[in-house]
């Protein structure tokens, strides 16, 4: 399971707490060629021998492999040359795409602005006032605002959902919804956000 040509990937510098996104330009017999990132903070660190961890999404699943830079092409547009791993060295990171991450995102339900507590590709948990008119089993339409992984600008994602659980406390209630209709491309944006949140959490724990 190799990344495909033109596919977006994330490269992490093993010796630095830095990462950035770029594109796959070519997948050869022994090498993978990628576009040189424009991130100035990383650009000067991408020398021959630099160890990298590459992650990418395919079919809603995240894959990772370790590699290193072995040079640059001398084409009109230079590319980074990476060692191509053996197929069995590519590891599937997440078995389920519906894993949840804590994330405080804007959410519109019934024309009211709320905020999520956690999200997944399959649903979300949000907090509301006790008097907010919702019941378990209700069908609701909403819009979730997910940050773009590159620009960080909010991307509105429309969905239809069902309320599957309501948990009340003295002052608030937490409402769990499950998406019943959502665009697959929008769902992948949620998955990417979840992976990014998970990666940052793991980075802080190390």
FENHU-V19053 format. One record per run of one state. SS is the DSSP state (helix for helix, strand for strand, loop for the rest). FROM is the first residue (numbers start at 1). TO is the last residue. If there is no record, write none. Layout:
SS_FROM_TO / SS_FROM_TO
This chain:
loop_1_7 / strand_8_13 / loop_14_17 / strand_18_27 / loop_28_30 / strand_31_35 / loop_36_39 / helix_40_43 / loop_44_50 / strand_51_58 / loop_59_60 / strand_61_72 / loop_73_78 / strand_79_83 / loop_84_86 / helix_87_89 / loop_90_90 / strand_91_92 / loop_93_100 / strand_101_102 / loop_103_105 / strand_106_109 / loop_110_111 / strand_112_119 / loop_120_122 / strand_123_129 / loop_130_138 / strand_139_147 / loop_148_153 / strand_154_168 / loop_169_171 / strand_172_182 / loop_183_183 / helix_184_205 / loop_206_206
